[in-house]
Amino acid sequence: MATTTNEQKQQPRIVVVGSTNQDLISNTNILPTLGETVMGDTFTTACGGKGANQAVAAASLGFVPVSMLCRVGDDIFGKNLLDNFRRVGVEFDEESTVLSNTASGVASIVVDSKSGDNMIIVSPGANYELTKEDVRTTLQAMKPSVVVVQLEILPEVALEAMKVGKEIGATTVLNTAPAPEGWTLEDPGREFYPYVDILIPNETELQKLCKDTPDCETEEEMAKSLLDKGVSTVLVTLGARGAMIVQKDDGSSGNTKVTLVDAPDDLPAREEPVKDTIGAGDAFCGALSTCLSMGMTLEQSATFACGVASMTVRKVGAQTSYPTQEELPDCLKMETLQKAG
């Protein structure tokens, strides 16, 4: 991770490099088959994209400045997405963010109202217009303390964000969502692992990342195998089970340290039913990055992130479920976590 010297030079700031999409959601009692037209039940829209979700989660907490590096089209969807950033306090450069003659990213989602099963088509649009040069210029100028990236943008652009983050002394966080399909994080010319301080996969993504690694059956074994590829820390999100931190011990022993963390036991949200898990992983990443940028330990940061994610699943929606600083219970107050840590 960034050294103490670099942290002293940099003011706390998170830059999220990633996607922003307009979600178009149709609910129906019958999913259509090929060539079939069915009548829907309800239709809603929502602001989405994994990058945007993580930026909104961090900005909603209001502890540190959050900037979004993305691209949208000069259309009604792009306007809506940027208006949403303004509403929650995500900073962006409008002149470079809005592209003429380009469509904004769209996720067309069809949901079975009875089972909850869904079909999704993501049209990346302007998300794929973000370039390596855009990333390098912006990050070098801003010098954030934390750089957060996902994989809904072009792989070479995501990799460039990791590289530049390392160069400027930022803590680099890679959320491997969605997991690579048809390529890997160690392909020639796409070697991500050496540039990643904190790798955040969920259980399914971890299995995909390690599918070709021999003698790895448990989540712990799979996470440890990624350390051998150059990652500093692997933080696996485990849903209701919390999260697992796997990192090399300080010193020359070569041993690894495994720490299981979860939301505080006295989190009030634990008493409420789970309504919607969409966007919970993004809430985790945004909350974790917030704490890291404030100089908290990884264990404190992950505990806070588990708590925030647990709060979000008690509400419907992704970005609309993310808590503000004022909504945090006492057990998630920064001073409480620091005393506990």
HELIX and SHEET records of a PDB file:
HELIX    1   1 THR A    4  LYS A    9  1                                   6    
HELIX    2   2 LYS A   50  LEU A   61  1                                  12    
HELIX    3   3 ILE A   76  VAL A   88  1                                  13    
HELIX    4   4 GLU A   94  THR A   97  1                                   4    
HELIX    5   5 GLY A  125  GLU A  129  5                                   5    
HELIX    6   6 LYS A  132  MET A  142  1                                  11    
HELIX    7   7 PRO A  155  GLU A  167  1                                  13    
HELIX    8   8 TYR A  193  TYR A  195  5                                   3    
HELIX    9   9 GLU A  203  LEU A  209  1                                   7    
HELIX   10  10 GLU A  219  LEU A  227  1                                   9    
HELIX   11  11 GLY A  239  ARG A  241  5                                   3    
HELIX   12  12 PRO A  268  GLU A  271  5                                   4    
HELIX   13  13 ALA A  280  SER A  293  1                                  14    
HELIX   14  14 LEU A  298  THR A  312  1                                  15    
HELIX   15  15 GLN A  319  SER A  321  5                                   3    
HELIX   16  16 GLN A  325  GLU A  327  5                                   3    
HELIX   17  17 ASP A  330  LEU A  332  5                                   3    
HELIX   18  18 MET A  334  ALA A  340  1                                   7    
SHEET    1   A 8 VAL A  66  LEU A  69  0                                        
SHEET    2   A 8 ILE A  14  VAL A  17  1                                        
SHEET    3   A 8 VAL A 146  VAL A 149  1                                        
SHEET    4   A 8 THR A 171  ASN A 175  1                                        
SHEET    5   A 8 ILE A 198  ILE A 200  1                                        
SHEET    6   A 8 THR A 233  THR A 237  1                                        
SHEET    7   A 8 ALA A 243  LYS A 248 -1                                        
SHEET    8   A 8 THR A 256  VAL A 261 -1                                        
SHEET    1   B 4 THR A  42  GLY A  48  0                                        
SHEET    2   B 4 ASN A  21  THR A  28 -1                                        
SHEET    3   B 4 GLY A 105  ASP A 112  1                                        
SHEET    4   B 4 ASN A 118  SER A 123 -1                                        
SHEET    1   C 2 VAL A  72  GLY A  73  0                                        
SHEET    2   C 2 VAL A  98  LEU A  99  1                                        
SHEET    1   D 2 GLU A 186  ASP A 187  0                                        
SHEET    2   D 2 ARG A 190  GLU A 191 -1                                        
END                                                                             
